[in-house]
Each structure stands twice: as C-alpha cells, then as structure tokens.
Amino acid sequence: MYENAIYCKRCGKEFDHASLKKKKYICDSCGFHFRIPAMDRIAMTVDRGSFEEWEPDLETENYLNDVAYVETLQNAKKKTGLKEAIIIGKARVLGLETAIGVCDSNFIMASMGHVVGEKVTVLFERAEKEKLPVFIFCCSGGARMQEGMISLMQMEKTSAAIKKHSDAGLFYCSIMTDPTTGGVTASFASLGDVIMAEPSATVGFAGKRVIKQTIQEELPKGFQTSEFLQEHGMIDGIVQRKRIRQMIQFLVVTNKNRTENINFTTEKKIRFLPFAAEYIQSSITSSKSVWEKVKENRGPNRPASVEYIKNIFDVFVELKGDRLYGEDGAIIGGIAMLNGQPITVVADYRGKNIQENLARNFGMPMPEGYRKALRLMKQAEKFNRPIVSFVNTQGAYPGVGAEERGQGWAISQNLYELSSLKVPILVIIIGEGGSGGALATAVGDEVWMLENATYSILSPEGYASILWKDSSRASEAAEKMKMTSKELRDLGIIDKIIPEFGGASKENISEISKYMKQEIIKFLIKMNKQSKDIMLENRYRRFRKF
Ligand SMILES: [Zn+2]
C-alpha cells in the first residue's frame, strides 16, 4: 500500500504519484488515461526547455463580491501551485514551433472565468501575430459561476479570437481531455480545424444529471464519452496520449498557412517509370462484357480505395465526422503525404468483409458522409492542400434516414462548393461510379478512370427497371448505357484511362499504384504552374461543355 495511493478508476490498480507520473498518467494494466496537472502535461508534450510562458501573472477579480469565492481561489492556488486554471505559451514540439494552452482540472474544475477566457484569447492573438498554429489541451467544468455574466462573455470572446486566427489562414487543434463540458465545449474546445479527444474522456454540453432529470429516461451506454462523440461525428478521432507528440508534428507539417505555395520539393528528383504508351493503349481491349465488368467491380477481388491509398501515399491519417450528426464509414477521408506534399484524400469504401460492409452500408454514403467529405475538402482549401478523390460507389444510400437528413441537399452542396474550391482536385474512379452519389465526390479539374471501371447515370439494374420495367435486363442495359472508360473518354466525361495491366487485382495493385502515383505527381506539377483563376475557369468550362 502506498501512502496517498491513487487508484485506477477502471481496473482498480494502485499507483503512487511518482510512478504514475512516469507512466504519463496512464494505467499500465488497462490503459485508462488519468487526468494530468497542467505542468506535467506541458513537460510530457513539448521539447525540453522550449516552453516560454505567456501572461503568467494574470489574476481574476471578485466581480460578484463573493466572499466564498476568495477562499475557493486561495485553496485552488495552494492545491495546484497555479494562479489560474490554464497555462499558455509558446513551445517546440519535435522541433516545430507552436502556441500551446493547457487547462488544469484541479483548479476549480478548470471552469472558465475572466482569466481563462483572457488567456485563451491572448493565446490566439499572439499566435496570429507570430503566425503560429495553436494546440489546446481542453478540460473544464464549464463557465465559472462565481464570476456571473463576465464568465459567459468569455465564450464569445474566445470564439471571436479563434475566428480571426482562422481567417488569417492559421491552424488550431483542440484536444479534449477528461472532462470537457459546459460552456467550454460550446466555445473554444469545439472550434478546432481538427478536434481530437483522449480515450474515454467525458465530453458534453449539459450535465448528465440535468439531462436525466429533464427527460426522465436512462441515458445510453457510453453517453458523453470520446467514443460516443466520435460515433456521432463530432470529433476527428481519438488519440492515445503516447502518440500526441507525433500527432502534433504531423498536423503542424500538413496544415501550413494558405499563403504558402504548393511545395513539391521532390520535382527534380522524381524518375518517372518508362510505361510505354502503346502498352497502355493495347491493354484497353478487355474482352469482358460491360455487365461482367460491373459485377467484378462489386466483387471482393477488386482492390479497394484503402489499398490504393496505402500503395500510393507515404502516410495517411484518417479524420472522421461531419460535426453534425454522424461518422459515415462509406466515405473515408484524411490527410496523406505524397513525396513530402500534404494531400487531402477522400474515398468511397465498402469494407473488407461482411461486418465491415454492413457497418459501411456497402459503400453507399449517407448525407453525413458527403458532409464529412465537404468539410475535409474545405479544410484542404484553407491550408492549400490539393485533393485526390477515389470514387467507388453504387450510389448514395437509399433510406428513410438519408432522406430525413437531406441526401439531395447534401449532394447538391458538394457540387456547388467543389466547383470553385481553390485547390487542384483530381478524381479517380476505381470501380463503380453510380449516379449523383458518385458525382458528389467526382467534381474535379481532371477525372480519371481505371480501365475496367464503370461510371453511369444509374446502376444497370435501375436503368432497366425504369426504362423497361424489368431489372433482369441489366446486362442488356449495361451494353447500351455508355458506361465504360473508353466510351466516357470519347464523350469527354473523363480525361484519362488508368491501365490495369490485365485487370486490377491484389497481384498487380502495386504496379497500378506506381503508375497512378507518377501520374498524380505529374498532374500536381502541371496544376502548380497554373494560376488559381485559370484553374477555376477551366474547371467551370470542363462541366459547362456538356
Ligand atoms: Zn487500470
């Protein structure tokens, strides 16, 4: 038994403070993440000796002349050795300069009074001046009641400072830690370009007790946890504490100020593989019927978007959620690196096995999938990242929920916004491109198709059913619909055919990917030489001509 022992809330294991601190406050038995004092968080996150504190001496006033508050403040100061519930400053993380804020729940539950709001505001104002990205480790019980309306005003004050920092093209990531609640979730904690959360953290606006009393019902299991938020599309992902330094490094590198040009440092070093043009042409002579191609594209042997992503890019970090309703696995998205250049990738995905197929609606997106894709593509525009979109879907998910949440509206918003997004967009149809559900992520400066992929107004079954009232004539419809890569190139619907070297499969995916990768690089180099105005004019004309 340790003196002043600390027990794991989940598995009950006993720790003394020193050993727990050494373990970054993570239970080595069950992985539970304990709350952390702010100074320890800074020490374990930033490069040693690099932290420069900003506004260390700010102290609050007793706005409501509350005698008890004076005592509460004194006790909190004594207990934590801090003057307030947040520490802010500038530091390096793996050599990269960032502005950083860390809340401490031991100080009056890190509630937001005047000083917390003031320090968060100063953090963004100074970061804007010094052109720094901001990372905040959030936790809070909400607004500080003892400061009344002055506390409430901090919500708007911090939000306004974040907006200015964002309008300057700068990046902000909030990391929600246990517990992040109340007015802080309704202001600075939720305003990150990227929002991460530590595992099992409590995150929510209204308190559980209040909700339960109001609705007079049992709350769902896992309600108001990080995992619950991720499932409901509110955060980009859950990050293990041990990986936070690497996460910060990746996000700083991939989210630079938008005024910087696309930087293809490797342009001169790339040696393009000598794929013979004749070979590429001769390979586009598949003897399969169109209907056979459609069926093969839906089959389990056709390589999926994730496999191309893995083969083409050096790193891919997935970002989740539409921040409105849910996380739709039928479209995945995130940030990848291609020879040192950050790229935003979105892709339809059906999953590898039947459980995944079901969880991902067999690759048929919901409105939340399209909204997530749009959210990530607008983020790409803010940080000047080109976009590569892999399309492979039978179509948008037909269902009651999808209609209730505005399937048509969601697709229309993508078509509208993508038409003028100020970064290059490349679309690659890798399997089946079905209808408006495919088009929602298939608007770009160039649209490419794998040799045996198909792209059509509707599935052949649907076409036969509507025009001939007989879905069994799908095979006949497929021949008629002009949905193959060659036919669509002749129509000008697509710009390039990617050869499959005998048919895309697990055996030759690395060859196809190598070819795609070098074509993507050539595309980016070409687009990089073009002004944005010309790019947008060309994109407009590309679709205007039909
Ligand atoms: Zn434990």
Residues whose N, C-alpha, C, O or C-beta is under 5 A from the ligand:
A	BS01	ZN	C8 R10 C11 G12 K13 C27 S29 C30 G31 F32
